[in-house]
Every structure is written in structure tokens, then in C-alpha cells.
Amino acid sequence: MLFVVRRVYHIDMTVSRQVHGNTRAGGTGARARMKKRMLDTAMRLMEEGLIPSVSEVAEAAEVSRATAYRYFPSQAAMIQETVAQALGPILEWESDSTEAEERIADLIDFAYPHIETYEATHRAVLMLAIDQWTRGKAGTLGNEARLVRGNRKGLLNAALNPLKNRLSPAEFDRLTQALSLVFGTEALVVLKDISGLDGEEARRVAIWASLALVRSAIADSGAVERSRRQSGMKTKSGMKTARKRTGRTVN
């Protein structure tokens, strides 16, 4: 089912959104039900402030460890599936707007409340990523599967799609990288823990910052293009002057 929602931002911007229903249910068979049972258990434990192992989830879900490891061969694999379930609709976000500013504001406005709903889960994932990095630097991580993160890159690329033909590849990549600083769990943690904002205030600041970055990137790209044109005009003018002075064609 397709839902189309239109809303007016407090920043005086009208945006439109398309969000498809969650397709991550994974089926209704016995295997799908068992997997969902373990994922729900893992999420519950993470919401309680834990970073559970596969064995701990198996015990809490009252299934055998052998069964749990058949579904999730590592903690990282289990955590990544849990995050995918928590992110849910965010990963399927779409917009029918053709304006980059509207799209990026819409993405953040839509995503932040969903991130906050499962904030403890996302913080637990961040803690695991930091823990793995620390153990990796210390040489104690061993063969443990690494937690792979980076969903925001695809979402930001999709939101900025109207600018792909307007910015150079380097400019587009730089803007995406800059926006990653205000979109995601880390940004929410900083705005809430360091700045003392609530969820709504954090969302507003993130939208404001994202719009400032998009507008700056567009302005910078325009300035570079104008500079190139002016440089080209000066070059052509110099060549004409040279021809007039020498009476010869400058090849």
C-alpha cells in the first residue's frame, strides 16, 4: 500500500513524501516466525541497555543455542538484522519532490522520530561499533565478524539525487559526507547528550543544518562555475587583444 503525506515545516517549506509499507516482515512460515522471535528478543534486550550475544538471545528467547546460531552465525550478523528491523520504514523512504532541499529536510523529519523510537537499540549498536574498533586497534578482536554500518549513505544519496547533474562528483560526495554529520544516531546523541536538546529540538536543528549545507554546496558550485566562465571570457578577450596588436591570428 502506498501512502502520500504532505506537511508544512516550521521552516516554511512544503514537502511531499512517499513511504511504502514495511516489507521486512520476512514471511509467515515457521522459520520466519522463529527468526522474528529472536530479533524481537534481541531488540528488547538492547532496549534494556544490553548488547546481547547470540547465546544470550537464545536463552532469553528460550531456544537452543544451536538453533540461534543457525539463524545468526555471529553477534554482528544478529545486531545488523536487528538494526534493519528497527530502521524499517526509514530504509524504504522515498520522496516525490524534485527539490534537494525539500527531500533532505523530509528525510530527516521522517527519520529522526523513528530513530528515537528505538534509540536504545541504535545506541547499543554504536557502542558495539566503538568496542569492536577499540579491540581491533588492540589486536584482540580476533576473527569476530565486523559490524557493517552505512545505511545513511544510500539514503543521503537518494535524497540529494536532484543535485547529481548540478554538482561535480567531488562536490556531491563532499556534501553527502557533510550531511552524514547531522543525520544518524551519532548526530542525535550529540544533540541530546551534549547540547541537552529533546527529540523535537534535535530534529529542528538537524533540518536547519542540513539545509545550510545543501545551500552552501549549491552556492559554492555556482561560484566556481561563474569563476570558470569569467576566466574563459578573460582568456578570449586576451586572445582578441593579441590579434589586434599583431594583426595575426593567434593559433
Residue frames relative to the residue before (quaternion, step in Angstrom):
aa qw qx qy qz dx dy dz
M 1.0000 0.0000 0.0000 0.0000 0.00 0.00 0.00
L 0.2589 -0.7790 0.5584 0.1200 3.55 -0.94 0.87
F 0.1156 -0.7829 0.6094 0.0478 3.54 -0.89 0.99
V 0.1045 -0.7695 0.6265 0.0669 3.57 -0.97 0.83
V 0.0512 -0.8089 0.5849 -0.0296 3.54 -0.66 1.16
R 0.0962 -0.7720 0.6255 0.0595 3.56 -0.97 0.85
R 0.0657 0.7983 -0.5964 0.0526 3.56 -0.94 0.82
V 0.3576 -0.7104 0.5635 0.2233 3.55 -1.25 0.42
Y 0.3540 -0.7492 0.5250 0.1943 3.55 -0.73 1.07
H 0.5763 -0.5625 0.4638 0.3693 3.52 -1.29 0.40
I 0.6376 0.4995 -0.3332 0.4827 3.59 1.28 -0.28
D 0.5384 -0.6737 0.3681 0.3474 3.55 1.28 0.58
M 0.5402 0.5842 -0.4282 0.4285 3.57 0.93 0.88
T 0.2391 -0.7583 0.5913 0.1348 3.55 -0.84 1.00
V 0.0095 -0.8080 0.5884 -0.0281 3.56 -0.78 0.99
S 0.2184 -0.7477 0.6050 0.1648 3.52 -1.30 0.29
R 0.1467 -0.8088 0.5688 0.0284 3.52 -1.09 0.69
Q 0.1142 -0.7358 0.6578 0.1139 3.52 -1.24 0.55
V 0.0225 0.7820 -0.6218 0.0369 3.55 -0.80 0.99
H 0.2728 -0.7664 0.5615 0.1516 3.53 -0.71 1.08
G 0.6207 -0.5522 0.4044 0.3823 3.52 -1.17 0.56
N 0.6054 -0.5857 0.4027 0.3581 3.56 -1.16 0.65
T 0.1438 -0.8102 0.5660 0.0499 3.57 -0.65 1.13
R 0.5273 0.6697 -0.3831 0.3559 3.59 1.26 0.27
A 0.3265 0.7674 -0.5014 0.2304 3.57 1.17 0.36
G 0.3409 -0.7991 0.4471 0.2130 3.58 1.17 -0.54
G 0.6921 -0.4759 0.2877 0.4602 3.60 1.15 0.42
T 0.4110 -0.7224 0.5116 0.2181 3.55 -1.35 0.06
G 0.4479 0.7008 -0.4505 0.3244 3.59 1.24 0.14
A 0.7393 -0.4168 0.2955 0.4386 3.54 -1.36 0.09
R 0.6557 0.5089 -0.3167 0.4592 3.57 0.94 -0.84
A 0.6572 0.5046 -0.3120 0.4648 3.58 0.96 -0.86
R 0.6469 0.5177 -0.3177 0.4610 3.58 1.00 -0.80
M 0.6490 0.5095 -0.3216 0.4645 3.58 0.98 -0.79
K 0.6525 0.5131 -0.3139 0.4610 3.57 0.96 -0.87
K 0.6527 0.5064 -0.3081 0.4717 3.57 0.98 -0.86
R 0.6111 0.5572 -0.3433 0.4453 3.57 1.03 -0.76
M 0.6984 0.4555 -0.2758 0.4783 3.57 0.89 -0.89
L 0.6430 0.5141 -0.3288 0.4627 3.59 1.01 -0.75
D 0.6381 0.5132 -0.3227 0.4747 3.58 0.99 -0.79
T 0.6465 0.5129 -0.3143 0.4693 3.56 1.03 -0.79
A 0.6430 0.5161 -0.3198 0.4668 3.57 0.97 -0.88
M 0.6625 0.5029 -0.3074 0.4622 3.58 0.93 -0.87
R 0.6324 0.5277 -0.3348 0.4578 3.59 0.99 -0.79
L 0.6638 0.4988 -0.3031 0.4677 3.58 0.93 -0.87
M 0.6540 0.5033 -0.3093 0.4725 3.57 1.04 -0.78
E 0.6315 0.5182 -0.3291 0.4737 3.58 1.08 -0.68
E 0.6522 0.4878 -0.3043 0.4941 3.57 1.25 -0.40
G 0.6280 -0.5818 0.3180 0.4074 3.56 1.30 0.11
L 0.5695 0.5962 -0.3793 0.4201 3.59 1.25 0.20
I 0.2316 -0.6956 0.6474 0.2082 3.53 -1.36 0.27
P 0.1425 -0.8725 0.4609 0.0775 3.57 0.35 1.24
S 0.4095 -0.6490 0.5783 0.2769 3.51 -1.25 0.54
V 0.6744 -0.4658 0.3630 0.4432 3.57 -1.28 0.17
S 0.6446 0.5281 -0.3188 0.4517 3.58 1.00 -0.82
E 0.6577 0.5092 -0.3121 0.4591 3.59 0.97 -0.82
V 0.6368 0.5047 -0.3244 0.4843 3.57 1.05 -0.74
A 0.6254 0.5398 -0.3368 0.4517 3.58 0.99 -0.81
E 0.6682 0.4985 -0.3000 0.4637 3.57 0.91 -0.91
A 0.6885 0.4810 -0.2861 0.4612 3.60 0.89 -0.94
A 0.7043 0.4417 -0.2558 0.4933 3.59 1.11 -0.71
E 0.3709 -0.7603 0.4513 0.2842 3.55 1.39 -0.11
V 0.4980 0.5674 -0.4868 0.4394 3.52 0.80 1.14
S 0.6019 -0.5750 0.4014 0.3822 3.56 -1.18 0.40
R 0.5983 -0.5613 0.4253 0.3822 3.56 -1.17 0.51
A 0.6169 0.5547 -0.3474 0.4371 3.58 1.00 -0.80
T 0.6493 0.5072 -0.3122 0.4729 3.57 0.99 -0.84
A 0.6596 0.5224 -0.3098 0.4427 3.57 0.88 -0.96
Y 0.7041 0.4639 -0.2752 0.4618 3.59 0.89 -0.90
R 0.5591 0.5678 -0.4060 0.4475 3.60 1.18 -0.27
Y 0.6975 0.4405 -0.2581 0.5028 3.58 1.11 -0.66
F 0.8030 0.0977 -0.0128 0.5878 3.55 1.00 -0.87
P 0.2551 -0.8189 0.4957 0.1362 3.61 -0.16 1.26
S 0.7995 0.1166 -0.0656 0.5856 3.61 1.21 -0.32
Q 0.6450 -0.5045 0.4029 0.4088 3.54 -1.29 0.31
A 0.6453 0.5368 -0.3239 0.4365 3.57 0.94 -0.89
A 0.6471 0.5148 -0.3205 0.4620 3.59 0.97 -0.85
M 0.6623 0.5022 -0.3026 0.4665 3.57 0.97 -0.84
I 0.6635 0.5057 -0.3065 0.4584 3.58 0.92 -0.91
Q 0.6523 0.5182 -0.3228 0.4493 3.59 0.96 -0.83
E 0.6459 0.4978 -0.3212 0.4814 3.59 1.03 -0.73
T 0.6278 0.5354 -0.3298 0.4589 3.57 1.07 -0.75
V 0.6433 0.5133 -0.3129 0.4741 3.56 1.01 -0.84
A 0.6330 0.5327 -0.3341 0.4517 3.59 0.96 -0.86
Q 0.6547 0.4935 -0.3111 0.4807 3.57 1.04 -0.77
A 0.6610 0.5025 -0.3100 0.4631 3.60 0.99 -0.81
L 0.6673 0.4931 -0.3039 0.4681 3.57 0.98 -0.81
G 0.0137 0.8798 -0.4752 0.0083 3.54 1.14 -0.76
P 0.8587 0.1102 -0.0473 0.4982 3.58 -0.52 -1.21
I 0.5672 0.6072 -0.3996 0.3873 3.61 1.08 -0.58
L 0.6768 0.5040 -0.2946 0.4485 3.57 0.95 -0.89
E 0.7189 0.4028 -0.2402 0.5131 3.57 1.22 -0.38
W 0.3140 0.7752 -0.4904 0.2448 3.56 1.29 0.32
E 0.0536 0.7581 -0.6489 0.0363 3.53 -1.13 0.79
S 0.1472 -0.7712 0.6103 0.1056 3.57 -1.24 0.37
D 0.3280 -0.7429 0.5446 0.2098 3.56 -1.04 0.71
S 0.4534 0.6709 -0.4601 0.3642 3.58 1.27 0.20
T 0.3106 -0.7432 0.5616 0.1891 3.56 -1.17 0.60
E 0.6019 0.5476 -0.3513 0.4631 3.59 1.30 0.14
A 0.4793 -0.7039 0.4463 0.2751 3.56 -0.72 1.09
E 0.6364 0.5363 -0.3396 0.4383 3.59 0.95 -0.81
E 0.6619 0.4987 -0.3027 0.4707 3.57 0.91 -0.89
R 0.6720 0.5201 -0.2985 0.4345 3.56 0.92 -0.93
I 0.6914 0.4676 -0.2992 0.4625 3.60 0.87 -0.88
A 0.6337 0.5130 -0.3309 0.4751 3.59 1.05 -0.74
D 0.6408 0.5328 -0.3093 0.4580 3.56 1.03 -0.83
L 0.6402 0.5344 -0.3208 0.4490 3.57 0.95 -0.88
I 0.6998 0.4588 -0.2751 0.4734 3.58 0.81 -0.98
D 0.6380 0.5312 -0.3237 0.4539 3.57 0.98 -0.85
F 0.6916 0.4671 -0.2660 0.4825 3.57 1.05 -0.77
A 0.7295 0.4828 -0.2483 0.4161 3.57 0.89 -0.98
Y 0.6379 0.5823 -0.3515 0.3611 3.60 0.85 -0.90
P 0.6669 0.4799 -0.3353 0.4610 3.66 0.81 -0.77
H 0.6415 0.5140 -0.3280 0.4655 3.59 1.06 -0.72
I 0.6307 0.5153 -0.3340 0.4744 3.59 0.99 -0.77
E 0.6729 0.5061 -0.2975 0.4501 3.56 0.94 -0.90
T 0.5838 0.5874 -0.3729 0.4185 3.60 1.08 -0.66
Y 0.7751 0.2082 -0.1116 0.5860 3.59 1.05 -0.81
E 0.1031 0.8560 -0.5009 0.0765 3.55 1.06 0.79
A 0.6546 0.5193 -0.3242 0.4435 3.58 0.90 -0.88
T 0.6293 0.5288 -0.3283 0.4654 3.57 1.04 -0.78
H 0.6894 0.4753 -0.2863 0.4657 3.58 0.85 -0.94
R 0.6321 0.5120 -0.3369 0.4742 3.60 1.05 -0.67
A 0.6278 0.5326 -0.3353 0.4581 3.58 1.03 -0.75
V 0.6297 0.5222 -0.3244 0.4750 3.58 1.04 -0.78
L 0.6449 0.5167 -0.3158 0.4662 3.57 0.98 -0.85
M 0.6397 0.5219 -0.3184 0.4660 3.57 1.00 -0.82
L 0.6542 0.5066 -0.3159 0.4644 3.59 0.97 -0.84
A 0.6377 0.5270 -0.3292 0.4553 3.59 0.98 -0.83
I 0.6613 0.4915 -0.2995 0.4812 3.59 0.98 -0.86
D 0.6421 0.5281 -0.3183 0.4555 3.58 0.99 -0.86
Q 0.6662 0.4887 -0.3088 0.4712 3.58 0.93 -0.86
W 0.6274 0.5289 -0.3412 0.4584 3.59 0.99 -0.76
T 0.6586 0.5170 -0.3048 0.4539 3.56 0.94 -0.93
R 0.6941 0.4598 -0.2802 0.4778 3.58 0.88 -0.92
G 0.5989 0.5533 -0.3551 0.4572 3.56 1.16 -0.59
K 0.6619 0.4943 -0.3011 0.4764 3.59 0.98 -0.85
A 0.6980 0.4590 -0.2649 0.4815 3.57 1.09 -0.72
G 0.4641 -0.7035 0.4276 0.3268 3.58 1.29 -0.18
T 0.5766 0.6051 -0.3688 0.4068 3.57 1.21 0.43
L 0.4507 0.7058 -0.4455 0.3167 3.60 1.25 0.16
G 0.2452 -0.8072 0.5033 0.1871 3.56 1.16 -0.58
N 0.7525 -0.3583 0.2881 0.4716 3.56 -1.02 -0.86
E 0.3083 0.7726 -0.5049 0.2304 3.57 1.22 0.31
A 0.5022 -0.6607 0.4693 0.3016 3.58 -0.91 0.94
R 0.4042 -0.7250 0.5078 0.2305 3.56 -0.91 0.93
L 0.4499 -0.6500 0.5449 0.2798 3.51 -1.16 0.72
V 0.1989 -0.7897 0.5734 0.0896 3.57 -0.72 1.09
R 0.0293 -0.7983 0.6012 -0.0195 3.56 -0.78 1.07
G 0.4053 0.7371 -0.4841 0.2408 3.59 -1.16 0.29
N 0.2934 0.7779 -0.5113 0.2176 3.60 1.18 0.38
R 0.6140 0.5904 -0.3572 0.3832 3.56 1.05 -0.72
K 0.5851 0.6009 -0.3833 0.3868 3.61 1.06 -0.61
G 0.6837 0.4782 -0.2880 0.4700 3.56 0.90 -0.91
L 0.6509 0.5211 -0.3121 0.4555 3.57 1.01 -0.82
L 0.6727 0.4849 -0.2972 0.4734 3.58 0.93 -0.88
N 0.6212 0.5323 -0.3422 0.4622 3.58 1.02 -0.73
A 0.6582 0.5033 -0.3070 0.4681 3.57 0.99 -0.83
A 0.6607 0.5150 -0.3102 0.4494 3.58 0.95 -0.87
L 0.7399 0.4123 -0.2157 0.4858 3.57 1.03 -0.80
N 0.2910 0.8147 -0.4718 0.1700 3.58 1.27 0.06
P 0.6497 0.5295 -0.3492 0.4190 3.69 0.89 -0.73
L 0.6839 0.4905 -0.2910 0.4550 3.59 1.19 -0.38
K 0.4409 0.7306 -0.4457 0.2706 3.60 1.23 -0.14
N 0.7319 0.3775 -0.2324 0.5175 3.57 1.09 -0.64
R 0.6389 0.5297 -0.3142 0.4609 3.56 1.31 -0.06
L 0.7390 0.3124 -0.1826 0.5683 3.56 1.14 -0.67
S 0.5237 -0.5878 0.4938 0.3694 3.55 -1.20 0.44
P 0.6661 -0.4951 0.3460 0.4376 3.64 -1.14 0.35
A 0.6544 0.5079 -0.3159 0.4626 3.59 0.98 -0.81
E 0.6569 0.5043 -0.3059 0.4696 3.58 0.98 -0.83
F 0.6430 0.5237 -0.3162 0.4608 3.56 0.99 -0.85
D 0.6650 0.4989 -0.3031 0.4657 3.59 0.91 -0.91
R 0.6517 0.5179 -0.3212 0.4516 3.58 0.95 -0.84
L 0.6479 0.5083 -0.3205 0.4681 3.59 0.99 -0.79
T 0.6406 0.5161 -0.3256 0.4661 3.59 0.95 -0.83
Q 0.6552 0.5112 -0.3042 0.4656 3.57 0.97 -0.86
A 0.6564 0.5094 -0.3109 0.4616 3.58 0.97 -0.85
L 0.6699 0.5038 -0.2981 0.4566 3.58 0.96 -0.86
S 0.5789 0.5898 -0.3810 0.4145 3.58 1.13 -0.50
L 0.5925 0.5768 -0.3559 0.4354 3.58 1.27 -0.34
V 0.7630 0.3297 -0.1904 0.5223 3.61 1.16 -0.46
F 0.7007 0.4019 -0.2580 0.5300 3.58 1.29 0.09
G 0.6914 0.4510 -0.3357 0.4538 3.56 -0.57 1.12
T 0.7552 -0.4052 0.2747 0.4359 3.53 -1.35 0.08
E 0.6525 0.5365 -0.3292 0.4220 3.58 0.87 -0.94
A 0.6520 0.5148 -0.3140 0.4597 3.57 0.95 -0.88
L 0.6555 0.5089 -0.3120 0.4626 3.57 0.95 -0.88
V 0.6377 0.5299 -0.3234 0.4560 3.58 0.99 -0.83
V 0.6639 0.5013 -0.3052 0.4634 3.59 0.90 -0.92
L 0.6924 0.4886 -0.2882 0.4459 3.59 0.82 -0.98
K 0.7135 0.4339 -0.2593 0.4851 3.59 1.04 -0.72
D 0.7591 0.4057 -0.2193 0.4594 3.58 0.78 -1.02
I 0.7442 0.3863 -0.2185 0.4992 3.58 0.95 -0.84
S 0.7685 0.3509 -0.1891 0.5005 3.58 0.86 -0.95
G 0.4159 -0.7497 0.4380 0.2704 3.58 1.25 -0.20
L 0.4095 0.7229 -0.4659 0.3045 3.59 1.15 0.52
D 0.4155 -0.6441 0.5573 0.3194 3.54 -1.24 0.33
G 0.7554 -0.4200 0.2501 0.4365 3.57 -1.27 0.13
E 0.6682 0.5030 -0.2986 0.4597 3.57 0.94 -0.88
E 0.6558 0.4988 -0.3095 0.4747 3.58 0.96 -0.85
A 0.6317 0.5311 -0.3274 0.4602 3.58 1.02 -0.80
R 0.6390 0.5277 -0.3218 0.4579 3.57 0.98 -0.84
R 0.6592 0.5164 -0.3086 0.4512 3.58 0.92 -0.90
V 0.6663 0.4956 -0.3019 0.4681 3.57 0.92 -0.92
A 0.6477 0.5229 -0.3198 0.4525 3.58 0.96 -0.85
I 0.6485 0.4983 -0.3213 0.4775 3.60 0.98 -0.79
W 0.6423 0.5250 -0.3231 0.4555 3.58 0.94 -0.89
A 0.6828 0.4855 -0.2879 0.4639 3.58 0.87 -0.96
S 0.6538 0.5179 -0.3245 0.4460 3.59 0.95 -0.82
L 0.6559 0.5020 -0.3144 0.4679 3.57 0.97 -0.81
A 0.6224 0.5366 -0.3371 0.4594 3.58 1.04 -0.77
L 0.6637 0.5044 -0.3020 0.4625 3.58 0.97 -0.84
V 0.6533 0.5071 -0.3179 0.4636 3.59 0.93 -0.88
R 0.6805 0.4868 -0.2947 0.4616 3.59 0.86 -0.95
S 0.6366 0.5254 -0.3257 0.4610 3.58 1.03 -0.75
A 0.6497 0.5154 -0.3169 0.4603 3.58 0.97 -0.85
I 0.6543 0.5040 -0.3104 0.4707 3.57 0.98 -0.85
A 0.6639 0.5054 -0.3000 0.4624 3.58 0.94 -0.91
D 0.6518 0.5125 -0.3139 0.4625 3.58 0.95 -0.87
S 0.6531 0.5093 -0.3173 0.4620 3.58 0.94 -0.86
G 0.6531 0.5132 -0.3098 0.4627 3.58 1.01 -0.81
A 0.6426 0.5248 -0.3191 0.4580 3.56 1.04 -0.79
V 0.6384 0.5193 -0.3215 0.4685 3.56 1.03 -0.81
E 0.6613 0.5079 -0.3063 0.4593 3.58 0.95 -0.89
R 0.6465 0.5097 -0.3199 0.4689 3.59 0.99 -0.81
S 0.6389 0.5298 -0.3201 0.4568 3.56 1.02 -0.83
R 0.6455 0.5169 -0.3163 0.4649 3.57 1.03 -0.80
R 0.6577 0.5083 -0.3119 0.4602 3.54 0.96 -0.85
Q 0.6552 0.5091 -0.3071 0.4661 3.56 0.97 -0.87
S 0.6366 0.5230 -0.3233 0.4656 3.55 1.04 -0.80
G 0.6530 0.5131 -0.3077 0.4644 3.55 1.04 -0.83
M 0.6406 0.5233 -0.3173 0.4637 3.56 1.04 -0.80
K 0.6444 0.5164 -0.3180 0.4658 3.58 1.01 -0.79
T 0.6397 0.5292 -0.3224 0.4548 3.55 1.03 -0.82
K 0.6635 0.4951 -0.3008 0.4735 3.56 0.94 -0.92
S 0.6395 0.5296 -0.3202 0.4562 3.59 1.02 -0.83
G 0.6535 0.5168 -0.3088 0.4588 3.56 1.01 -0.83
M 0.6430 0.5202 -0.3191 0.4628 3.56 1.03 -0.78
K 0.6377 0.5177 -0.3261 0.4679 3.60 1.03 -0.79
T 0.6452 0.5241 -0.3169 0.4567 3.58 0.98 -0.85
A 0.6473 0.5243 -0.3127 0.4564 3.54 1.03 -0.87
R 0.6508 0.5145 -0.3214 0.4564 3.58 0.99 -0.80
K 0.6428 0.5280 -0.3225 0.4516 3.57 1.00 -0.80
R 0.6828 0.5022 -0.2861 0.4469 3.56 0.95 -0.89
T 0.7640 0.3698 -0.1925 0.4924 3.57 0.92 -0.88
G 0.3455 -0.7427 0.4992 0.2825 3.55 1.18 -0.56
R 0.6411 0.4849 -0.3288 0.4957 3.55 1.29 0.30
T 0.5324 -0.5967 0.4922 0.3439 3.50 -1.29 0.36
V 0.2951 -0.7486 0.5665 0.1776 3.56 -0.83 0.95
N 0.1802 -0.8124 0.5488 0.0798 3.58 -0.47 1.22
